[in-house]
Amino acid sequence: MEHMKKFKQIRNIMGRTEDSLESLIMINALQRLGIDYHFYEEIRAVLSRQYENVCAGGFTSGDDSLYDVALSFRLLRQDGYNVPADVFKNFKDKEGKFILPLSKDIAGMMVLYEASHLAVEGENILDEANDFARQHLNASMMRLFDQDLARILGNTLDNPYHKSLARTIGSNGIVCHGRWWRDLGLAQELKFARDQPLKWYMWPMVTLTDPRFSEQRVEHTKPISLIYIIDDIFDVYGRLVELVLFTEAINRWELAAVDQLPNYMKILEAKRFASDNLPKAEEYLKNAVESVDLVDDIPGLISFPATILRLWDDLESAKVGDSDENQKGYDGSYVDCYMKEHGGCSVESAREHVEGMISDTWKRLNKESLSPNPFSPSFTKGSLNVARVVPVMYSYDHDQNLPLLEEYITSLLHESIAL
């Protein structure tokens, strides 16, 4: 009841304020708390007015602060408004470089860094903004005596909002999925496989964040659980002859989706790693992404998160012993294929190459989310959330734990929000 009173107060403030910056700051806070869905109509109204202001020539006078412009840019692009990156030209000097005194504005630099992560391919000004902000924020962090501010700054650098998970609500589904998994009995029958129902539920929990999707989250977790089991069968347990028989058994179901799979994909990867015959990096990635996508020419909102997932998984799998796929062996990675194809390439260079590919794929995903497409806003948001959750699911430490996932679950399930 107390929360509802505070929600009403927030709606009243957003409805009557004439200060666009104040409204944007409030939207930013609501999103970071994960309660913005309570104020959907109010937020859309504020952002619509702000976009009209930008289209009417806002931010072109040079009178607006870096903080104002960068926050507006990020919130608008994040909501699907294709605001041009040229709004940042006013913060450059005659030589085309960002004005050095901006580096003293830590708050402005933080929102500039956040905004730069919504770049699409070809937006050099946002790449330059990212480099400029990151360089000076790192330098500022070394000089700060305020430890709280230093911690906030460090978290911004490590976890830019656009590529990070917002706080979500939906923990009740964990109980439902846990009951289903326990009753299914696979954990007892397949003791070699991972038994991680909470981790599996986290995928739909953080991708399907709308409270209306409670049932969908539970149902979506079921195939994810089976995917993890099949992944373990292929990667760390089954012998090649058994995997061929297993694949043939699946084919006898004659599902339409299975018929659309490339023939080579079904057993070729297992044969490759059984014989230590690694493919070229490009061929490996094509096979791997199709393993996720199921069909060729699938829209970017699906294929780009799939690519990010595959590359992140391989980036961590390349650290032998750090991946959950190393329970009983190692099944190779894009990093291995790239190093073999480029003789003399170090692990560090190969990893930097993969990190660059992930960054470029994010730019393509950003463009896809801003372009007209046949999908609903909820689907687009879910697609972005898939890409956001990937680092959380694949950042292993030396003990094969997932500290980012553990930290997120603790925050989500055990820490209350103070309003």
C-alpha positions in Angstrom: 0.0 0.0 0.0 2.9 2.4 0.9 4.5 1.6 -2.5 1.3 2.5 -4.3 1.2 5.9 -2.6 4.8 6.6 -3.7 4.1 5.4 -7.2 1.2 7.9 -7.3 3.5 10.7 -6.2 6.0 9.8 -8.9 3.3 9.9 -11.5 2.1 13.3 -10.3 5.7 14.7 -10.5 6.2 13.3 -14.0 2.9 14.7 -15.2 3.3 18.2 -14.0 7.1 18.8 -14.3 8.1 21.2 -17.1 11.8 20.4 -16.6 12.7 17.8 -19.2 16.0 17.0 -17.5 14.3 16.3 -14.2 11.9 13.9 -16.0 14.8 12.2 -17.8 16.7 11.8 -14.5 13.6 10.2 -12.9 13.2 7.8 -15.9 16.8 6.8 -15.6 16.4 6.1 -11.9 13.1 4.1 -12.4 14.8 1.9 -15.1 17.8 1.2 -13.0 15.5 0.1 -10.1 13.6 -2.2 -12.5 10.2 -0.6 -11.7 9.8 1.5 -14.9 7.0 -0.9 -16.1 4.7 0.7 -13.5 5.1 4.1 -15.3 5.0 2.9 -19.0 2.5 5.6 -20.2 4.2 8.4 -18.3 7.6 7.5 -19.6 6.4 7.2 -23.2 4.8 10.7 -22.9 8.1 12.2 -21.6 10.3 10.6 -24.2 7.9 11.5 -27.0 8.0 15.1 -26.0 11.8 15.0 -25.8 12.1 13.4 -29.3 9.9 16.2 -30.7 12.2 18.7 -29.1 15.3 17.0 -30.7 13.6 16.9 -34.1 12.7 20.6 -33.8 16.4 21.5 -33.5 17.1 20.8 -29.8 20.7 20.4 -28.8 21.9 22.3 -31.9 22.5 25.7 -30.1 25.4 24.5 -28.1 23.9 25.7 -24.9 23.0 22.3 -23.5 25.4 20.5 -21.1 27.1 17.2 -22.0 25.0 15.5 -19.3 21.7 16.7 -20.7 22.5 15.7 -24.3 24.1 12.3 -23.5 21.3 11.3 -21.1 18.6 12.3 -23.6 20.4 10.5 -26.4 20.7 7.3 -24.4 17.2 7.2 -23.1 15.7 8.0 -26.6 17.8 5.5 -28.5 17.2 2.9 -25.9 13.5 3.3 -26.4 13.8 3.0 -30.2 14.0 6.6 -31.2 16.8 6.9 -33.9 18.4 10.1 -32.6 21.4 11.1 -34.8 24.8 10.8 -33.2 25.6 14.3 -34.6 24.1 15.8 -31.4 27.6 15.3 -29.9 29.4 17.5 -32.5 28.9 20.6 -30.3 31.3 19.0 -27.9 34.2 18.8 -30.3 36.8 21.4 -31.2 37.9 22.7 -34.6 40.2 19.7 -35.0 37.4 17.3 -34.5 38.4 16.1 -31.1 36.3 16.1 -27.9 37.0 19.3 -25.9 39.5 18.4 -23.1 37.7 20.5 -20.3 34.8 18.0 -20.6 37.0 15.5 -18.8 36.5 17.4 -15.5 32.7 16.8 -15.6 32.7 13.3 -14.2 28.8 13.0 -14.3 28.8 14.1 -17.9 31.6 11.8 -18.9 29.7 8.8 -17.3 26.6 9.4 -19.2 28.6 10.0 -22.4 30.3 6.7 -21.9 26.9 5.1 -21.3 25.5 6.7 -24.5 28.4 5.5 -26.6 27.4 1.9 -26.2 24.3 2.5 -28.3 26.4 3.0 -31.4 25.7 1.4 -34.7 28.3 0.5 -37.4 29.8 3.6 -39.0 29.2 6.0 -36.1 32.8 7.0 -35.6 31.8 9.9 -33.3 30.4 7.4 -30.7 33.5 5.2 -31.0 35.6 8.3 -30.3 33.3 9.3 -27.4 33.8 5.8 -25.9 37.6 6.1 -26.1 37.6 9.6 -24.8 35.2 8.9 -21.9 36.8 5.6 -20.9 40.3 7.1 -20.9 39.4 10.1 -18.7 37.1 8.2 -16.4 39.8 5.6 -15.7 42.2 8.5 -14.9 39.6 10.2 -12.7 39.1 7.0 -10.7 42.8 6.8 -9.8 42.6 10.3 -8.3 39.3 10.1 -6.4 39.3 10.2 -2.6 35.5 9.6 -2.5 35.4 5.7 -2.4 31.6 5.6 -3.0 32.0 7.7 -6.2 35.0 5.6 -7.3 32.9 2.5 -6.9 30.0 3.9 -8.9 32.4 5.1 -11.6 34.1 1.7 -11.8 30.7 -0.1 -12.0 29.8 2.2 -14.9 33.0 1.4 -16.8 32.5 -2.4 -16.2 28.8 -2.5 -16.7 27.4 0.1 -19.1 23.6 0.2 -18.7 22.7 -0.7 -22.3 24.7 -3.9 -22.1 23.8 -4.9 -18.6 20.8 -6.4 -16.9 18.2 -4.3 -15.2 16.7 -5.4 -12.0 13.7 -7.7 -12.8 10.8 -9.1 -10.9 9.7 -12.7 -11.4 11.2 -14.9 -8.7 8.0 -16.8 -8.1 8.6 -18.8 -11.2 11.6 -20.4 -9.7 9.4 -22.5 -7.4 7.2 -23.7 -10.3 10.2 -24.6 -12.5 12.0 -26.3 -9.6 8.9 -28.5 -9.0 8.7 -29.4 -12.7 12.4 -30.3 -12.9 12.3 -32.4 -9.7 9.2 -34.3 -10.9 10.8 -34.9 -14.3 13.5 -36.9 -12.6 16.3 -36.3 -15.2 18.7 -35.1 -12.5 18.7 -38.6 -11.0 18.8 -40.4 -14.3 21.5 -38.3 -15.9 24.0 -37.7 -13.1 26.7 -36.6 -15.5 24.8 -33.6 -16.6 24.5 -30.2 -15.0 21.7 -29.8 -12.4 21.3 -26.1 -12.3 17.5 -25.2 -12.4 18.0 -21.8 -10.9 20.6 -20.9 -13.6 18.3 -22.1 -16.3 15.3 -20.1 -15.0 17.5 -17.0 -15.0 17.5 -16.9 -18.8 13.8 -16.3 -19.2 13.6 -14.3 -16.0 16.0 -11.6 -17.2 14.9 -11.7 -20.9 11.1 -11.8 -20.5 10.9 -9.0 -17.9 7.3 -7.9 -18.4 5.3 -9.0 -15.3 2.6 -10.3 -17.7 4.9 -13.1 -18.9 5.0 -15.1 -15.7 3.6 -18.3 -17.4 5.8 -17.8 -20.5 8.9 -17.6 -18.3 8.2 -20.9 -16.6 7.4 -22.6 -19.9 10.5 -21.2 -21.6 12.7 -22.6 -18.9 11.7 -26.2 -19.8 13.3 -26.4 -23.2 16.3 -24.4 -21.9 16.8 -27.1 -19.3 16.8 -29.8 -22.0 19.1 -27.8 -24.2 21.7 -27.8 -21.4 21.3 -31.6 -20.9 21.7 -32.3 -24.6 24.7 -29.9 -24.7 26.4 -32.0 -22.0 25.6 -35.2 -23.8 27.3 -34.0 -27.0 30.2 -32.1 -25.4 31.4 -34.1 -22.4 29.7 -37.5 -22.2 28.5 -39.2 -25.4 30.8 -41.2 -27.7 30.7 -40.4 -31.4 28.8 -43.5 -32.4 26.3 -42.8 -29.6 25.8 -39.2 -30.8 25.1 -40.4 -34.3 22.5 -42.7 -33.1 21.0 -40.0 -30.8 20.8 -37.6 -33.7 19.1 -40.2 -35.9 16.6 -40.9 -33.2 15.8 -37.2 -33.0 15.4 -37.1 -36.8 12.8 -39.9 -36.7 10.5 -37.5 -34.9 10.3 -35.8 -38.3 9.7 -32.3 -36.8 9.6 -29.6 -39.4 12.2 -27.5 -37.6 14.7 -30.4 -37.7 14.2 -30.9 -41.4 15.4 -27.3 -41.9 18.8 -27.9 -40.2 21.9 -28.2 -42.5 22.8 -31.9 -42.8 26.4 -31.3 -41.8 25.4 -29.6 -38.6 23.9 -32.7 -37.0 27.1 -34.7 -36.4 29.9 -32.9 -38.2 31.0 -30.9 -35.1 31.2 -33.9 -33.0 33.3 -35.7 -35.6 35.6 -32.8 -35.9 36.5 -32.6 -32.3 36.7 -36.4 -32.0 39.4 -36.3 -34.7 41.1 -33.0 -33.6 40.4 -31.7 -37.1 39.4 -28.0 -36.4 37.6 -26.1 -39.1 38.4 -22.6 -40.2 37.2 -19.9 -37.8 34.6 -18.5 -40.2 33.2 -22.0 -40.9 33.1 -22.9 -37.2 31.2 -19.7 -36.3 28.7 -20.3 -39.2 28.0 -23.8 -37.9 27.8 -22.7 -34.3 25.4 -19.8 -35.0 23.2 -22.0 -37.1 23.1 -24.4 -34.1 21.4 -21.6 -32.2 19.4 -20.1 -35.1 18.0 -23.3 -36.7 17.5 -21.6 -40.1 19.5 -19.4 -42.5 18.6 -15.8 -43.2 17.0 -15.4 -39.9 16.4 -11.8 -38.7 19.2 -10.0 -37.0 17.3 -9.6 -33.8 17.7 -13.4 -33.4 21.0 -14.1 -35.2 23.0 -11.3 -33.6 22.3 -12.3 -30.0 23.1 -15.9 -31.1 26.5 -14.8 -32.4 27.2 -12.9 -29.2 26.3 -16.0 -27.2 28.5 -18.3 -29.3 31.5 -15.9 -29.1 31.2 -15.3 -25.4 30.9 -19.0 -24.7 34.0 -19.7 -26.8 35.9 -16.8 -25.2 35.4 -18.4 -21.8 35.8 -22.0 -23.0 39.2 -21.0 -24.4 40.3 -20.6 -20.8 40.8 -24.3 -20.2 39.4 -25.4 -16.9 37.2 -22.2 -16.4 34.2 -23.4 -18.4 31.3 -25.6 -17.4 31.9 -27.5 -20.6 35.2 -28.8 -19.1 33.5 -31.2 -16.7 35.1 -34.1 -18.5 36.9 -32.6 -21.5 37.3 -29.7 -23.9 35.3 -29.4 -27.1 37.3 -26.6 -28.8 36.3 -23.0 -29.5 36.4 -20.2 -32.0 39.6 -19.0 -30.4 41.3 -22.3 -31.1 40.1 -22.3 -34.7 41.3 -18.7 -35.2 44.7 -19.4 -33.7 45.2 -22.5 -35.9 44.2 -20.6 -39.0 46.5 -17.7 -38.1 49.7 -19.5 -37.2 51.8 -17.7 -34.6 48.8 -15.8 -33.2 48.8 -15.7 -29.4 45.9 -16.5 -27.1 45.7 -12.8 -26.1 45.5 -11.6 -29.7 42.9 -14.2 -30.5 40.8 -13.1 -27.5 41.1 -9.4 -28.5 39.9 -10.4 -32.0 36.9 -12.1 -30.5 36.1 -9.2 -28.2 36.2 -6.9 -31.2 33.8 -9.2 -33.0 31.4 -9.1 -30.0 31.6 -5.3 -30.0 30.8 -5.1 -33.8 27.9 -7.5 -33.4 26.5 -5.3 -30.7 26.5 -2.4 -33.1 24.6 -4.5 -35.7 22.1 -5.5 -33.0 21.7 -1.8 -32.0 21.0 -0.9 -35.6 18.5 -3.8 -36.0 16.6 -2.7 -32.8 16.3 0.9 -34.2 15.2 -0.2 -37.7 11.6 -1.1 -38.7 11.0 -4.8 -38.1 8.0 -7.1 -37.8 8.6 -7.8 -34.1 6.8 -6.4 -31.1 8.6 -4.0 -28.7 8.6 -6.8 -26.1 10.4 -9.2 -28.5 13.0 -6.5 -29.4 13.6 -5.9 -25.7 13.9 -9.6 -25.1 16.4 -9.9 -27.9 18.6 -7.2 -26.4 18.2 -8.9 -23.0 19.5 -12.2 -24.3 22.7 -10.4 -25.4 22.9 -8.6 -22.1 22.7 -11.8 -20.0 25.3 -13.7 -21.9 28.3 -12.2 -20.0 26.6 -13.1 -16.8 26.2 -16.7 -17.8 29.6 -17.2 -19.2 32.1 -15.3 -17.0 33.7 -18.1 -15.1 36.3 -17.8 -12.4 39.1 -20.3 -11.9 36.9 -22.5 -9.7 34.3 -22.8 -12.5 31.9 -20.6 -10.6 29.8 -17.7 -12.0 30.4 -14.8 -9.6 28.4 -12.3 -11.7 25.4 -14.7 -11.8 25.6 -15.3 -8.1 25.9 -11.6 -7.4 22.9 -10.9 -9.6 20.7 -13.6 -8.1 21.6 -12.4 -4.6 20.7 -8.8 -5.5 17.5 -9.9 -7.2 16.1 -12.3 -4.7 17.4 -11.1 -1.3 17.9 -7.3 -1.5 14.8 -5.2 -1.3 14.3 -1.9 -3.1 14.0 1.2 -0.8 11.5 3.7 -2.3 
